[in-house]
């Protein structure tokens, strides 16, 4: 069995050959206009591998909305690269100070967006490029593409990332984070900085949607590329594309009904705040079941009568309560109690201190 990390509920993950992806999510898909489609690819030189990259998009036959590029190999000395334009997309880039690295976004030209220069980064450890996309049917969407250089100082990188995530979380907007982070999430239990990276994301309500290896060699398989999303309000399809552009598999995330104006599903939980066990039992004891069932003609009628009466009593004593988005996040992971969340945050602060 392939190694993997826990996957969020309401998410379907798979590996896809191009033909399999096209059959499932190609341009003729019935819900394509209401979904938001995201692709991330480590290309190891967008100019050198642009023909392969274009061919992959042609083979997938899917109108992606946002395409993130890591290891673009665009640096401050060669920013005027040519012949990397995609029809119907705007391209924006965060060059690297080093020979390798660099990130960029292809964003569909029908989207209105602006670059978030207040949180962009270009350091010896990483490149980060952030944009905010306006959305008249949902909250605005912030998108980040990140490349962390291998063997760079993980603590400094996390010190850059943490306040950015906290700022995004405070703004209450949807957010996607794509990239090659060079933290192997399959090893998070045995590597302190990987654990801190994942805990920092989780404490700001981000879930990883790529859960199986993205870089596979004859001797190793690591999960270092990912797409994180900070909402559980949508059903998602995600996975890795089996395609030879670089030694990393491209990653996809399709968020269903994100572009729909339909009201999102409301999540409820049972409210025990005013529950009185003795009062509930007394209500049931007071029911004259013989009288209740005397006009029932069959077992189905009896069950319906029993169910309706029982439901009314239960709903009176322990009603359903609408759940806020942040509360729903913890219902998806019920083992994350408030005490545990506090412990995670304290642990992250200790990592920064030492």
N, C-alpha and C positions, 0 to 999 in steps of 0.2 A: 504494500500500500504506500502511495506517495505521502511524504510528510506534509502536514498542513497545520495552520492555526485555526482557532475557532472562528466560524463565520457568523456574521449577524443574521438574525431572523429576517425573513422576507427577501432573501438574497439568493440567487441561483448562480453558482460558479461552475465553469467548465473550461477545458482546453478545446480550442477550435482550430481545425484546418480551415483555410480560406473558403473552400466549398461548403463546409458545414456552417460556417458563420453566415455566408451568403444565403444559404437555404433558410436559416432561422431568422436573420435580421437584415436581409437584403433590401434594396430600394422598394420592393413591392410589399414589404411588411405592412400589415393592416394598421398598426398603431404608431407608425413612424413619425407622423406629424405632431403627436402629443408627447413624445419622449425627448429626453436630452441625452445625446450620445457623446461619449468622451473616449479619446484614444491617447495613450501615452506610448512613446517609443524611444528607447535609447538607440540613437542612430550612429554614433561614433563617426561624426562628420556628415552634416546635412548636405553639404555640397558634393562630397565624395560618394554618398550613397543615395542621392536624390532620385535617381532613376529607379532603384530598387524600392524606395519609399513610395514613389508614385505608382509603381506596378502593384504593390501591396494594396493601396487604396482602391485601385481599379479592380483587383481580384475580390476584395471584400464587398464592393458594390454597396456601400452604405454611406449616406450623407451625414458624416460626423459633424457635430456642431463645434466642438473644441478639440484641438489636437495639440498635445504637449510634447515637446522635443527636449530630451536631455542628451548631454554630450554632443551639442551642435558643433563644437570645435570652432565656434566663431569667437575670436578674441578681439581685443581693442586695436590690433594691427591689421585685421582683415575683415572689418565690419561691412565692407562694400562687396559682400559675396553676391554672385549673380546666378540667375537661372534656378532659383529655389522658390519661385512663386507658384501658388496653387490657385486655380480659378475659383472665384467666389469666396476667397479668404483674405483676411488681413494677417500679415506676419509681423510679430514684434519679438525683439530679442534682448536678452541680458547677456552680453559678452562676458568672457572669462578673462582674468588676468594671467592665466596660465596657458600652457600649450593645449591641454585637453580640458574638457568641461564646457560650460556654456549651456544656456537653456533658451527656449523660445516657445511661443504660442502661435498656432494658426487658429484664428477665430473667424467664424462665419461672418461674412460682410453684412448680413442682415441684422446683426446684433449691434446694439449701442453699448459701448464700454469705454472705460478710462483706465489708465495705468495707475496703480496705487504706489506712487513713488515714496509714500511715507513708510512703507514696509518692505520695499525692495532691498536686496542685499547682494553685494559682490565682495567676497573676502577670500582669504587663502583657504578657508574651509569649504565654502559653498557659493553657489549662485542661486538666488531666489528672484523670481519674477511674479508679481501679483497684478491681477486686473480685476475690476469690478464691472459686471455685466448688468445693465438695467433690465428689469423684468416687470412688465405691467400686469402680469397674471399671478406672480408670486412675489416673495421678497427678493431683493437683489441677490445676485450670486457672485461671490468672490472666488476667483480661481488662482491657485498658485502652482508654479512648476519649480521644482527644487532639484538641484544636483549637489550632493555632498561628495567631495573628493575622497577617494579611498585613502585610508591611513592618515586622514587629517585629524585634528584635535576634536574629538567627539564632544568634550565638555564645552569648548568654545562654541561649537555649532549649536548645541542645546541651549546655551545662554542667548544665542541669537534668536532661536526659534520660539522659545517659551513665551517671551513677552508679545511676540507677534500673534501667537495663537490666543493668548489671553485678550488681546485687543480685538481680534476678530470675534471671539466669543461674546465680548461685551457689546458688540454692535448688533448682535441678534440676527445676522444674515446667514443664508445658506453659504456653504463653502466647500469647495473641492480642492484637494491637494494631490498633485501628481508628481511623480519623479523617481529618480534613482537615489536612494538615501544611503546606500552602502551600509545598512544595518540589516543583518540577516534575522528576520522576525522569527524564523524557525528555531533560533537559538536564544530567544529572549530570556528564558529561565536561567541560562548559564552565562549571560554576558550583561554586566551591570548597566552599561550605557545603552544597550538595545532595550533593556527593560525600562530604563528611564525614558527613552524615546517613546516607547509604546504607552507608558503610563501618562506621560505628558499629553499625548494626543487624546487618550481616553478620558482624562480628567477635563478636557475641553470639548468632549462629546464627539470626537472623531473616531470612526470605525474603519479598519482596513477592509477593503473589498477584494483585494487580491490575496488569496490564502494558500496558494501552492507555489512551488519554485518557479522563478522567472529567469534564472541563469543556471543552465544545466550543462555540465561537462562530463567527460568520461569518468571522473572521480568524485565530483561534487554536485550538489544541487542546493541553491540558496534562494531565499526570498528577499531580494534587496530592492526590487521595483514595486511600486504600489500606487493605488488610488484611494485616498481617504475622503469620506463624506460625513458631514455632521448632522444628518437628519435620518430618522427612521420612519418618516411619513410616507415613503414611497417603496413600491416593489422594484427591485433592481435585478438586472442580469449583468454578469461580469465574467471575466476570464482572461486567459492568455491566448494569444494568437500564435500558432505554430508557423513562423515565417523567418527566413534567414536574411535579416538586414544586418544585425550585429550578433554578438554572443549573448544578447538579452532578448527575451520574448516580449513583443509588444503586449500591452494590457488594455482592456476595454471595460467600460462601465456604461450601461444604458439604464437611465432612470425613467421608469414608465410614468406617464401622465404628468411629468414635471411642467410641460408647457401647456397643460390643459387649464382652462378657467374653472373646471369643476371643483367643487369643494372637496378638500382632502378628507380622508376617512378620520372620523373622530374616535379617539381611544378612551375607554372608560376603565375604572377600577372600582372594586367594592369598598364602600366607606363604612368602616367599623367604629368610627369615632363616637357614635351614640348608641352602640349596640348593647342591648340588655338581654342576656340569655334567658333569664327567668320570664321576662315579659313575652319573649318569642314563644317559649314553651306553653305559657298560659293561653296565648292566642290559639295555638293548635289544639290544646285540650278543650277549648270552648266550642269547637266545631262539632256539630251533630252530623256525622258522616252518613248515618242511615237515612236521615232526612235529605241530605245533599244528593245521595245516589238514587233516591226512589223514582225519580223521573228519567233516569238513564236507561236506555234500551239495550245497550251492549257495552262491552269492555272499553271500546274506544271512547264512548260518551263518558264513562266513569273516569277514565284517565284524564280526559280533557277537563272535566270538572275539578278533579283533584289537583291538576297542574295549575289551573287558573287561580284557584283559591290559595294554594301554597305559594305561588309566585307573588301574589298580591301581599301576603303577610311578610314574606322574606324581603321584598322591595321596600316595605314600610320600615322594617327594622334595620336592614343593611342595604341602603339604596346604592345605585351606581352613581359615580362622580366623574365628571369629565377630567381628563388628565392633561396637564401641561406637557409640552414637548420634552422638557428636561426630566420630568417625572417619568414619562414614557420610556425614555432612554434606560432608566434603571429597572423598569419592568421587563425590558428585553434581557437584562442581566441582573436577575433578582439577587444574586449573591453579592453584588456591589451595594452594601449598606452605606448609610451616611457615615458611620464610624470608619468603614473601610475607605470611603472616598477621602475622608480627612487624613487617614494614614498615608494614602497614596500621595496627597499633596505635600504632607510633611516630609515624606521620603524624598520627593523631588527636590524640596528645598535643602535637605541635607546633602544630596548629591552636589548641588550647586556650591554649598558652603565648603565642602571638602574636596 
